[in-house]
Amino acid sequence: MMKVSICIGSSCHIKGSRHIVEDLQYLVSEYSLQDLVELSGTFCMGKCQQGVCITVDGVLHSVSPENVNAFFGKEILAKVS
């Protein structure tokens, strides 16, 4: 199972992590990936300047509400389908 952790610390929250969490929950459901992708929230990853921090199986990514769909397609959907 792919593990995706989204930072919900204060800096990432201000940069839109709540919207990213909601978008990823929707996309995982839309593509019926609930059995393949585990979404979780985490607090500060220590890279606050990089935007909303997300790890996919331990690899750090910087995501914004504007590029969350592209991120999902490249880093999640392409790797589990």
C-alpha positions as CSV (number, residue, x, y, z in Angstrom):
1,M,0.0,0.0,0.0
2,M,1.3,3.5,-0.9
3,K,1.6,5.8,2.1
4,V,0.9,9.5,1.5
5,S,1.4,11.9,4.4
6,I,0.3,15.5,4.1
7,C,1.7,18.1,6.5
8,I,-1.1,19.9,8.4
9,G,1.2,22.0,10.5
10,S,0.5,25.7,10.8
11,S,2.7,26.9,7.9
12,C,1.4,24.3,5.5
13,H,-2.2,24.9,6.7
14,I,-1.8,28.6,5.8
15,K,-0.5,27.5,2.3
16,G,-3.6,25.3,1.7
17,S,-3.0,21.9,3.1
18,R,-6.7,21.5,4.0
19,H,-7.7,22.0,0.4
20,I,-5.0,19.5,-0.7
21,V,-6.2,16.9,1.8
22,E,-9.7,17.3,0.5
23,D,-8.6,17.1,-3.1
24,L,-6.5,14.0,-2.6
25,Q,-9.4,12.3,-0.6
26,Y,-11.7,13.0,-3.6
27,L,-9.2,11.8,-6.2
28,V,-8.4,8.6,-4.3
29,S,-12.1,7.9,-4.0
30,E,-12.8,8.9,-7.7
31,Y,-10.2,6.5,-9.0
32,S,-11.3,3.8,-6.4
33,L,-7.8,3.6,-4.9
34,Q,-8.8,3.3,-1.3
35,D,-7.2,-0.2,-1.1
36,L,-4.0,1.0,-2.7
37,V,-3.4,4.4,-1.2
38,E,-3.3,5.4,2.5
39,L,-3.7,9.1,3.2
40,S,-2.6,10.5,6.5
41,G,-1.9,13.8,8.1
42,T,1.3,14.7,9.9
43,F,2.7,17.7,11.7
44,C,5.7,19.8,10.6
45,M,8.2,18.0,8.4
46,G,10.8,20.8,8.9
47,K,10.6,22.1,5.3
48,C,8.2,25.0,5.8
49,Q,9.6,27.2,3.0
50,Q,8.9,24.5,0.4
51,G,5.1,24.9,0.6
52,V,2.7,22.1,1.6
53,C,5.0,19.1,2.2
54,I,3.8,15.7,1.2
55,T,5.7,12.4,1.4
56,V,4.9,9.5,-0.9
57,D,6.5,6.4,0.5
58,G,9.0,8.6,2.3
59,V,9.9,10.8,-0.6
60,L,9.3,14.5,0.0
61,H,7.3,16.6,-2.4
62,S,6.2,20.2,-2.4
63,V,2.6,20.7,-3.5
64,S,0.3,23.6,-3.8
65,P,-3.5,23.7,-4.3
66,E,-2.8,24.8,-7.9
67,N,-0.7,21.7,-8.8
68,V,-2.3,19.0,-6.6
69,N,-4.1,17.4,-9.6
70,A,-0.8,17.1,-11.6
71,F,1.0,15.8,-8.5
72,F,-1.7,13.1,-8.0
73,G,-1.5,12.0,-11.6
74,K,2.3,11.8,-11.7
75,E,3.2,10.7,-8.2
76,I,0.2,8.6,-7.1
77,L,-2.0,7.5,-10.0
78,A,0.8,6.6,-12.4
79,K,2.6,4.5,-9.7
80,V,-0.4,2.5,-8.4
81,S,-2.3,1.7,-11.7
